[in-house]
Amino acid sequence: MTDIQTKTAQTKNPSQAALDWIERLIAFDTTSRLSNLALIDDIAAYLAQHGVASDKIYDPTGKKANLYATIGPRDVGGIVLSGHTDVVPVDGQPWTSDPFKVVQRGGRLYGRGTSDMKSFIALCLALLPEMLKQPLSVPLHFAFSYDEEVGCLGVHGIIDFVKQGGPAPRLAIIGEPTEMQVVNAHKSVCACNTTVHGFEAHSSATHQGVNAIQVAGELIAEMNRIQREYQKPEYCDPRFEPPYTTITVGEIHGGTARNILARECRLVWDVRAVKPEHDQAILEAVKRYGAEQLEPAMKRIHAQAGIETQMVAYVPPFLPVGDNPAESLALKLAGQNSTQAVAYGTEAGIFHVGGIPAVVCGPGNIREAHKPDEYIELSQVAEGEAFLHRLIAFCRDGGSRSFLEQAA
């Protein structure tokens, strides 16, 4: 066991500041359909109290914002600490406690966003005084985004801000829950919506109408057939779990009554691909099946009946590269010798495409995300805090500049 691993193993309890910040952030209901401005304003005020300026990068509605702040010299490329502020809904989930109030039980902190991923943001904020205690040779940049959960929408504004003259980092650490394992690859996410336009009629006269729900069912059956095709060994990548590309229908909306053929049905679905070419191939296959196998019969009954499918968001895959300074640094700080791959998408691929080498490494386990009674282990919070302490020490070291200059 290395010195770093020994130190981590001995670090079981997070600081009170970290616990306080987790509680503070969880109390904000930042479900993606809502504004995150109250949370962003709270963080900005806290930074200002410590003399740290921040920039807010708003969405087109002005109701959501990213936050970008630099601790340390602004003329030296530094390290981004990236986290998303939004969380998934709790609607209909059987929580045993208030999801927006942290409850500690049995060495765990329960609450929406504890694992995914407000605990990482909380650790960054809790360690701000430590970052300011002594000058950093290399700056740390906070990049806290909106709408990651609905397609990594907000982070594009951060990339644009940097490209337009904001303090430019050399690499990024995305603190998604990996149990502090260093991750250098993840699947892409192709988010799609399909709307089936039917034609209403009485349910006793099915020959006179087009039932959009039943047509949508045929389309789902075809998606399932395509899914089985992509489970064949030649399409798989064993680094991922599961090792194949997946197709998931997450929402179905349609119909008005039992005895009316549905006029419309909407499917909300996604593809998570192990290989970049799978996304477009599957999207085109679904469109083609609708156009060639389903629409002709629909249009014989009503000319305006049909199927529309569009991609509404895309998260690029995060692919390993031969010389990734973010990966090298994270392995050094974590005391690890190998990297992992994950099935879920993150903002890492977007940073990487934007010219900023990235890595994924953060506290918590993705298995607990999006579930009722989401939680994070206290030991994971402590391990994440220890990792950031080592990062701060690295950024104070005079040699850190040369490391980042080599990464340029």
RAWODA-V421695 format. One record per residue. N is the residue number from 1. PSI is psi in radians with two decimals (none if undefined). Layout:
N,PSI / N,PSI
This chain:
1,2.32 / 2,2.91 / 3,-0.69 / 4,-0.76 / 5,-0.67 / 6,-0.77 / 7,-0.72 / 8,-0.74 / 9,-0.54 / 10,-0.18 / 11,1.75 / 12,-0.44 / 13,2.18 / 14,2.85 / 15,2.79 / 16,-0.59 / 17,-0.70 / 18,-0.77 / 19,-0.71 / 20,-0.71 / 21,-0.63 / 22,-0.82 / 23,-0.72 / 24,-0.74 / 25,-0.66 / 26,-0.53 / 27,-0.33 / 28,2.12 / 29,1.70 / 30,0.64 / 31,2.44 / 32,-0.50 / 33,-0.17 / 34,2.95 / 35,2.59 / 36,0.19 / 37,-0.60 / 38,-0.74 / 39,-0.81 / 40,-0.75 / 41,-0.66 / 42,-0.77 / 43,-0.76 / 44,-0.70 / 45,-0.72 / 46,-0.77 / 47,-0.74 / 48,-0.63 / 49,-0.45 / 50,0.23 / 51,0.33 / 52,2.09 / 53,2.65 / 54,2.72 / 55,2.41 / 56,2.27 / 57,1.85 / 58,2.71 / 59,2.99 / 60,-0.44 / 61,-0.29 / 62,0.11 / 63,-0.10 / 64,2.75 / 65,2.60 / 66,2.82 / 67,2.36 / 68,2.22 / 69,2.60 / 70,2.24 / 71,2.00 / 72,-2.96 / 73,2.41 / 74,-0.10 / 75,0.19 / 76,2.24 / 77,2.29 / 78,-2.65 / 79,2.15 / 80,2.36 / 81,1.89 / 82,2.32 / 83,2.62 / 84,2.49 / 85,-0.26 / 86,2.76 / 87,2.88 / 88,2.83 / 89,2.74 / 90,0.02 / 91,2.23 / 92,-0.03 / 93,2.45 / 94,1.21 / 95,2.52 / 96,-0.01 / 97,2.96 / 98,2.06 / 99,-0.30 / 100,0.43 / 101,2.08 / 102,2.29 / 103,2.27 / 104,2.16 / 105,2.22 / 106,0.75 / 107,0.30 / 108,2.63 / 109,2.08 / 110,2.44 / 111,2.66 / 112,2.08 / 113,-0.05 / 114,-0.74 / 115,-0.73 / 116,1.62 / 117,0.71 / 118,-0.37 / 119,-0.64 / 120,-0.79 / 121,-0.74 / 122,-0.73 / 123,-0.73 / 124,-0.79 / 125,-0.66 / 126,-0.53 / 127,0.09 / 128,-0.82 / 129,-0.65 / 130,-0.69 / 131,-0.56 / 132,-0.17 / 133,-0.72 / 134,2.63 / 135,2.49 / 136,2.34 / 137,-0.60 / 138,2.29 / 139,2.74 / 140,2.37 / 141,2.20 / 142,2.24 / 143,1.70 / 144,2.10 / 145,2.94 / 146,2.78 / 147,0.63 / 148,-0.66 / 149,-0.26 / 150,0.43 / 151,0.38 / 152,0.86 / 153,-0.73 / 154,-0.60 / 155,-0.44 / 156,-0.59 / 157,-0.59 / 158,-0.78 / 159,-0.76 / 160,-0.72 / 161,-0.78 / 162,-0.77 / 163,-0.44 / 164,0.21 / 165,-0.02 / 166,2.80 / 167,2.07 / 168,2.17 / 169,2.85 / 170,-0.44 / 171,2.94 / 172,2.44 / 173,2.04 / 174,2.07 / 175,0.60 / 176,2.73 / 177,1.94 / 178,0.20 / 179,0.58 / 180,0.35 / 181,2.61 / 182,2.10 / 183,2.22 / 184,0.24 / 185,2.45 / 186,2.84 / 187,2.81 / 188,2.90 / 189,2.04 / 190,1.84 / 191,2.21 / 192,2.68 / 193,2.36 / 194,2.25 / 195,2.14 / 196,2.12 / 197,1.95 / 198,-2.72 / 199,2.12 / 200,2.50 / 201,2.95 / 202,2.50 / 203,-0.18 / 204,-0.14 / 205,1.08 / 206,-0.41 / 207,-0.22 / 208,-0.06 / 209,3.13 / 210,1.98 / 211,1.82 / 212,-0.59 / 213,-0.77 / 214,-0.60 / 215,-0.74 / 216,-0.63 / 217,-0.70 / 218,-0.65 / 219,-0.71 / 220,-0.70 / 221,-0.67 / 222,-0.67 / 223,-0.70 / 224,-0.67 / 225,-0.75 / 226,-0.73 / 227,-0.81 / 228,-0.63 / 229,-0.73 / 230,-0.01 / 231,-0.07 / 232,2.58 / 233,-0.62 / 234,-0.27 / 235,-0.05 / 236,2.81 / 237,1.95 / 238,-0.18 / 239,-0.42 / 240,2.72 / 241,1.91 / 242,2.79 / 243,0.12 / 244,2.86 / 245,2.39 / 246,2.64 / 247,2.18 / 248,2.22 / 249,2.02 / 250,-0.43 / 251,2.53 / 252,2.24 / 253,2.22 / 254,2.83 / 255,2.73 / 256,-0.51 / 257,2.79 / 258,-0.62 / 259,0.38 / 260,2.25 / 261,2.22 / 262,2.25 / 263,-0.57 / 264,2.56 / 265,2.31 / 266,2.29 / 267,2.31 / 268,2.04 / 269,2.91 / 270,2.81 / 271,2.31 / 272,1.85 / 273,2.46 / 274,-0.33 / 275,2.40 / 276,-0.59 / 277,-0.27 / 278,-0.64 / 279,-1.03 / 280,-0.64 / 281,-0.73 / 282,-0.74 / 283,-0.77 / 284,-0.62 / 285,-0.71 / 286,-0.77 / 287,-0.77 / 288,-0.73 / 289,-0.74 / 290,-0.80 / 291,-0.67 / 292,-0.58 / 293,-0.45 / 294,-0.75 / 295,-0.65 / 296,-0.79 / 297,-0.63 / 298,-0.77 / 299,-0.38 / 300,-0.47 / 301,-0.70 / 302,2.15 / 303,-0.50 / 304,-0.09 / 305,2.61 / 306,-3.06 / 307,2.28 / 308,2.22 / 309,2.30 / 310,2.61 / 311,2.19 / 312,-0.30 / 313,2.64 / 314,2.21 / 315,1.99 / 316,2.69 / 317,2.65 / 318,1.93 / 319,2.44 / 320,2.51 / 321,2.79 / 322,-0.65 / 323,1.58 / 324,1.85 / 325,-0.52 / 326,-0.76 / 327,-0.78 / 328,-0.75 / 329,-0.78 / 330,-0.71 / 331,-0.70 / 332,-0.82 / 333,-0.59 / 334,-0.18 / 335,0.66 / 336,2.78 / 337,-0.12 / 338,2.80 / 339,2.88 / 340,2.91 / 341,2.59 / 342,2.74 / 343,-0.44 / 344,2.77 / 345,2.71 / 346,-3.11 / 347,-0.04 / 348,-0.76 / 349,-0.60 / 350,-0.74 / 351,-0.77 / 352,-0.79 / 353,-0.56 / 354,0.10 / 355,0.22 / 356,1.84 / 357,2.44 / 358,2.87 / 359,2.72 / 360,2.19 / 361,2.02 / 362,2.93 / 363,2.66 / 364,2.97 / 365,2.25 / 366,-0.37 / 367,-0.40 / 368,-0.19 / 369,2.57 / 370,0.06 / 371,2.81 / 372,2.60 / 373,0.74 / 374,2.47 / 375,2.91 / 376,2.46 / 377,2.43 / 378,-0.62 / 379,-0.56 / 380,-0.70 / 381,-0.77 / 382,-0.70 / 383,-0.68 / 384,-0.67 / 385,-0.72 / 386,-0.70 / 387,-0.80 / 388,-0.59 / 389,-0.75 / 390,-0.59 / 391,-0.73 / 392,-0.76 / 393,-0.71 / 394,-0.74 / 395,-0.32 / 396,-0.45 / 397,2.32 / 398,-0.48 / 399,-0.21 / 400,-0.54 / 401,-0.77 / 402,-0.61 / 403,-0.80 / 404,-0.54 / 405,-0.63 / 406,-0.43 / 407,-0.16 / 408,none
